[in-house]
Structures are given as structure tokens and as C-alpha cells.
Amino acid sequence: MLIRRERPVDTDAIDAIHRAAFASVTPDATEPAEVGLVHALRASEAWLPALTLVAEEPTGTLTGHVCLTRGDVAGRPALALGPIGVLPDRQRTGVGGALMHAALGAADALDEQLVVLLGHTGYYPRFGFVPTADLGVEPDVAEWAGPHFQARALDAHDPSLRGVFRYPAPFYAL
């Protein structure tokens, strides 16, 4: 498997990945919200092409996608992770982990400080995520507070980066 940057030609395959990956989460919806979210993020100023990655099989088939976009903590730059999606038949085979490691490594190489997400407490800690409160970060939506709101400090992290985290605008339209 190859982890590489998303290309414009990948859009349809990425849509299919998120449709399949999130179909069971939103069984009554005609289109999982993650598909539209990725399109809205691409059209926003928060989009960071260097931090938007796909997993590609040797056959050329895309099996996973992740994006990191520009958020902020108290007006200072930080990253929002998500969505991350993997085709159901490739879940639990290392695709998601490879995407996570590549995205975090790329963000670290670009001297980013912090990655924030709202996600499963049984999955993300293996990548170094901790509750945001441990790093002095809180959500701007009260319902997000708690153990699912997580952050990963990168090598360039400045401990004075504290305060309220704000996702890119498209996240609030979900």
C-alpha cells in the first residue's frame, strides 16, 4: 500500500470510500455527512492539500482517505483531523493506522503544533491522542467536552497553546 497526497482525479473514489465507511453510521441517510464535509472543506480556506492523504493499493484502487484542515486554538493555528474513512473490507487491516501515522508525520514535518479530533477513545490514544483538557484545550461546543474530544501534541507544540479550539466552518454545518 502507498500513502500519498490526494489528487483531483481521486474525488469520486474518495466519495465512495466515505459513503461505504460511514453507511452503517447513518443508515437512514441517503448520503453520509462525511462526503459533503470533504467537499465543503476542499472549497474552504481551511483546506491543506499537503495534509490530505489517500491509501492506494498496488492495483491503483483507493482504500482510505484522511484530511487535516486548519482550525485554531484561541486564534492560533492548529489542525482538525477528519474525516478519516477506510473501505469496510479493508478496515482492521492497517489502512487506517497507516493513514494516521502518515498524516501525523506530515503535520509534524511541517512544524504544526497540535491535531484535534472528536473520536473514539478506544482507537485514537494509540496514536498519542489524549483528552484535550490534558493540554489545556476545550471545545467551543459544550456537548463535545469530554474524553472523545482529543488532541495530539506534535514536536513543535508550545505548551502556551491553550484555550478554545475551533474547527473549520464546514464542520458546523453538519
N, C-alpha and C positions, 0 to 999 in steps of 0.2 A: 504494500500500500504506500502511496505517495501522499504527503500532506503538502498542499500548495495553495497559493492565493486563488481566490475566486476570480473567474474571468466573465466578461459579459455573456459569452456563449453558454455559460453554466446556469443561467437563470431558471430555465424550465426544469432542469434536473434538481436544482435546489428546492424549487417549489414542490416537486414530487417527494423529495426527502422529508420536508416538513409536513406535508399532507399525510404521508404514511406514518411518520414518527408520532404525530400528535392526534391521529384519528381516534385512538381509544380514549384520549383525554377529553375530547369534545365530540362524542358520538352523534349528538343531535345536530351539530353544526354542519352546514354544507361545506365550509372551508375553515380549517383551524386558524385561529387568530395569528399564529406564528408566521403563516405565509404572507399575510398582509403586513405584518410588522416588519418583516425583512424588506419588503418593497418600500414601505414608508421610511425605514432607516436609510435605505440606499438613496432616497430622494432628499434626505436631510443633511444639514451641515455637520451632523454628528458622525456621519459615515467615515470610516477609516479603512480604505481599501487594503492597506498593508496588514491589517489585523482581521481580515475576513478570509477564512480558510475552508477548503474542502478536502475530503479524503477521497482519493481516486485509486481504484483497483488497476492492476496491470492491463486489464481489458479496456480501460477508459471509462468504466462505469463509476459514477459518483455515489458514494455510500454514506457520506456525512457532511455536515456543514456547521460552522460556528462563526459568530461575529462578535467582535469587541467594538463598541462605539463610545463616543465621547460623552461622558457625564461629568458631574463636578461635585466636589465636597466643599461647601461654603464658598463657592465661586472659583475654587482651584481645580485644575484638571484631574480627572480620574476616569476610569474606564468602567463601562457596564458590559457584562458578559451576557449574551443571549440574543436570540435563542441558539441553542445547540440541538441539533437533530441528527439521528442516525436511522437508516432504514431498519425496520423491525427485524429482518432476518440477519442483520449484521450487529444488532445490539448484543452486548455482553461478549464481544469478540475482540475488544481492544480499540475499536474505531473511535469511540467517544474519548477514551483516555489519550489516544494519540493526538486527537484534535485539541484536547485541553492542554496537554504538555506543549504542543507547538504554539498555540495561541499565547499561553503564559510566557513561553520562551521568547517569542517575538516581541511581546509587550515589554518584557524585561530588557531586551536588546535595544529597544527604543527609549530606554530610561523613563518609562512610565512608572508611577508610584504605587498605584492601587487599582485592583479589579474588584468590582462589587457585583453581586448577583442575589437573586431571590430563588433559592433552590433547595433540593433535597439534602437534609442533614446527614443522611447515610452515604451520600456519594461524594459531595464536594470537599469534605475535610481531607480526603486522601490526596488532594492537590494543594493542601496548605491553607484552605479556607477556614476561617474562624468566624464566630458571631461578630458582626460589625461593632457591637458595643465594646468588644475587647480592644478595638483600635480607636475608640472614641468617635465612631461614625454612627449616625442614626438616619433612619429613612424619613422622607418628607411626607409619607403616607402612614398614618398611625397603625393601620391594620398590618403593615409589613413588619413592624417591630417584632423581634423575637429571634429564635435560633435559625430560622430559614433565611433571614437577611444576613448574608455572609460576605466577607471580604478577604482578599489575599494581598498582603503587602509584598511588593517586589523589591529588588535590591536598592533602587533609588528612593525608596519610601522615606519620607520625612515625618517623624512622629508628630510634628505640629500640624499635619494634615488631619484635622478633626472638624466635626460639625455635621451638618445635614447633607446627605447625598441626594442628588437629583439626577434621575435618568434622563436620556434624551427625550424630547417631546413626544415622539411616536409611541412610547411606552404608556403614556397616559391616555391614549385613545383606545386602548384595548377594552 
